[in-house]
Amino acid sequence: MKRKGLKGLPMVFVLTTLAIALSGCSGDKKEETSSQITIGIPQDIEESLDPHKAVGAGTEEILFNLFEGLVKPESDGSLIPAVASAYEESEGGRVYTFTLREGVKFHDGSAVTAEDVKYSIDKCADTSNGGPLVEAYSNIESFEIKDASTVVMTLKEADTEFLAYMTTAIIPTANENPDTNPIGTGPYKFVSRSPQENFVVERFEDYWGEPAGIRDVTFRICSNTDSLVMDLEGGSIDMFARVTATQAAELSDRFEILEGTMNLVQAMYLNHEAEIFQDVRVRKALCYAIDPEEIMMMVSDGKGTEIGSSMFPAFGKYYMEELNDTYNQDIEKAKRLLEEAGYANGLSFTITVPSNYQQHIDTAQVLVEQFKAIGVDAKIQLIEWDSWLSDVYQNRDYEATVVGVDASSLTGSSLLRRFTSTAGNNFVNYSNADYDAAFEEGISSTDDARKTKYYKECERILAEDAVNVYIQDLPEFVALNKKYTGYEFYPLYVQDIAKLRLAQ
Amino acid sequence: MRYAGKKMITMLLTLFAVTLFVFLAFHLISGDPATSMLGTDATPERIAALRQELGLNDPVLVQYGRWAKGFLTGDMGTSYSYRLPVGEMVLDKLPVTVTLTIMAFILIVIISVPMGIYTARHAGGWVDRAIYMVNQVIMAFPPFFAGILITLVFGRIFRLFTPGGYVSYEKSFAGFVSYLFFPALAIALPKAAMAVKLLRSSLISESKLDYVRTAYSRGNATRDVLYKHVLKNALIPLITFLGMALADMIAGSLIIEQVFGIPGLGRILLSAISNRDYPVVMAVIVCIAVLVLLVNMAVDIIYGLVDPRITVE
């Protein structure tokens, strides 16, 4: 009897496990009929959900759907009124008057008041924690409530680009836990989040504008990007915003591959405090040594847009295509320059690359090969993103690094300010009085033509002084299940889910 | 009682050593939570202010003391990255890793015990030889490779499960368990192969001992000798192995969680390490350490149950 019991037990386990396994499997294959979408994201939102404190690009692109500022960006790069219904610029860009839109509600049902707006802006301008959350807000002299539906902002110095910073999320004064319970005015509202699993939002039915096309949206964390194709084909996700060219080619025709650009300046950034890079001839030699076309071929199947300075094409009027030809690959010239600089016997340096960005690692590998042709021995050192932030970006303890720098807002200054000698985020330690002067002229100009002229001057200096080895604006491939349509690219790092809808 | 008391003290000492070591090791690697929280737009002044607020400027031992005090009073702190209470986060993920480990363990037992007995009884037969060959190959699989292979075969070719289609236990327990079946199999296979081999050789060597001949000479049938006498003795090495395997699996599930996209303790730990989220790292490490210690204790007790000659005193 005893023996029988022992023998029977394992069989019961096998059968129940199998039965459960099989019943579960058949359930997964059901076709979804309600309007919902599961979007894969490469990393979790591992930070505060307070839009003012969130810093990760991956967080901001999702919170874009939950929060809005007085104005918000459109897919063509323009700014459209959001929480404000109208705005007026006066005194040459020193005073901005915003009329609040009527009937805008927060996700908790309360109405947006002028106090909420003032609170949100003041919170970002507050200097008590070692500096304002939005650096540009140090230029705000006062932010006053004129009446229940009008707010007036006065700047210390006129800045005609300042409207671009008014995309700062408007949040309610009464939210006790903004870090974990995000309340905004956007087309989607927060439902739940499970660390390393998902982030769930649903359509905000009281949204003031056009309601979102899909009701339930789940952002699923797919940290294992090697299995993305399987995740998409198997149906566990319907969309992924940044598949590689190889993955895009592997996907079946049930998926549409949309092609855009990542809107960033990918370059080998050089530390100008490092002895070897203080000599402009060395920097120029490196620029002459590389061939961006070949990099694009190796990294992304030939897709990508060549750039020659710290500006990418989405900026339109500021972008200068002609700078791409400042240095065309010329091995002999590169060798000669190195010789003149006293490095006839070659030189060596280390390229530090954050290990979580495959495209930058791939690029660095091609660069190393191209540098060999001019006798430069470069070594790649992979480090974690966090170490990159503290060692390279904050402490500036590196020689060269390959990363992409994006624009926090659609202003020329967002890309160019960091190369002024006193900028806190000038992680390349560049210092050039001509550049500082040109930038100062540009930012203080209230006349658009004049502003553009000086910003272009800045770009030209960056290119001609070979400040960095500029490469490309990376291509972006969005894989979207053909059940859905309506995806739009933005010139900023955002994913506008509200525009997605079911295909008919 | 004396045993329990002694065990408790060793456990606390081990925990103390493990947590202190992890805490110190963490301070040796570069990167700090404040830069991680403030990102690329941070100014040095804001980083300094946040470091002050988080108490990161205090000496390491003071920080450890503060953590230990909080832990002992039941307060594991707040995650730097998620800003959620750490206790809540870990308790939410603990069932995932524990279920996965238990399922893998059950699979090992139900695969290895019958197979081990069968191959021992039919040692030298063609089935035994075939199993031996397959075992050798499977034993060499690291779990992550088994995971990739299983995903390919059962997920892609036979479509028995949706790769990456993890279902939360709060949503559907059946769906949860069924998704974990294949990851559990990936963890179990290499270990089960070893267990089969171990049990087979242990059974064969036991059956050559004198007491077996005595049992036969008393007129016992082969089945009775095998199950009543030999198996009991042959199980001791297997239990030792399973205990070690279980402890290994708890820590090793980190890798399988990554392959199958399972949001368990391992995933939380990995992300916390890369974000320098000390409170979460510490809590997960303590969790894993306690589980491993509990398993070891359980193995000691089971020895005594199987073989009364072994006492835990």
Interface residues (C-beta under 8 A of the other chain):
Chain A: R3 P10 F13 V14 T17 I20 A21 L22 S23 G24 C25 G27 D28 Q43 D44 E46 E47 S48 L49 K53 V55 G56 N129 G130 G131 E135 D179 T180 S194 P195 Q196 E197 R220 I221 C222 S223 N224 S227 M230 D231 E233 G234 G235 S236 I237 I383 E384 W385 D386 S387 L389 S390 D391 Y393 Q394 S408 G424 N425
Chain B: I29 S30 G31 D32 T35 S36 M37 L38 G39 T40 D41 A42 T43 P44 E45 R46 I47 A48 A49 L50 S81 Y82 R83 L84 M89 D92 K93 M103 I106 L107 V109 I110 V113 P114 T151 G155 R156 R159 L160 F161 T162 P163 G164 G165 Y166 V167 S168 S172 A174 G175 V177 S178 Y179 F181 R223 Y227 Q258 V259 G261 P263 R267 I268 S271 S274 N275 R276 D277
